Amino acid sequence: MTEDSHPSSECLIFSCSGASNVGVLSFQAAIRLAQEGVGQFSCIAGIGSKNLQMIRAVKLAGERMVIDGCPIGCAKKIMDANLIPIDRYVIVTELGIDKTHDFDVDDSDLETVVEAVKRPQEGSLPVNRLGEKRVKGGEGS
């Protein structure tokens, strides 16, 4: 998404890209989901930089997915700070993948993350603002 993007009913995907294996997995999963046509990979850094045009466009999007590597939740915190609702949220470490500070990722772990994001969630409340619903192993909690 560029700052000149127009609002759409499309799904936007944001990810952590932290300096760990789960950060790499988050980023790679977002890329894979975009390549599969699940949604458009968008820039969490643009939101964090307070780019008002991007923030407005993201707020008007049909759905927003966020993938964080660990419970620190940096990507979610950026969305929260900008009052942007999150419709689908996955924390990689809650899928049984341990955080390490190397950058080696396993293809099966990548598939686990991608599939968890794709699984439907119960209910329709956003993760932030209206409740703390997030995907744990693919199920709403």
Secondary structure, 3 states (H helix, E strand, C coil): CCCCCCCCCCEEEEECCCCCHHHHHHHHHHHHHHHCCCCEECCHHHHHCCCHHHHHHHHCCCEEEEEECCCCCHHHHHHHHCCCCCCEEEEHHHHCCCCCCCCCCCHHHHHHHHHHHHCCCCCCCCCCCCCCCCEECCEEC
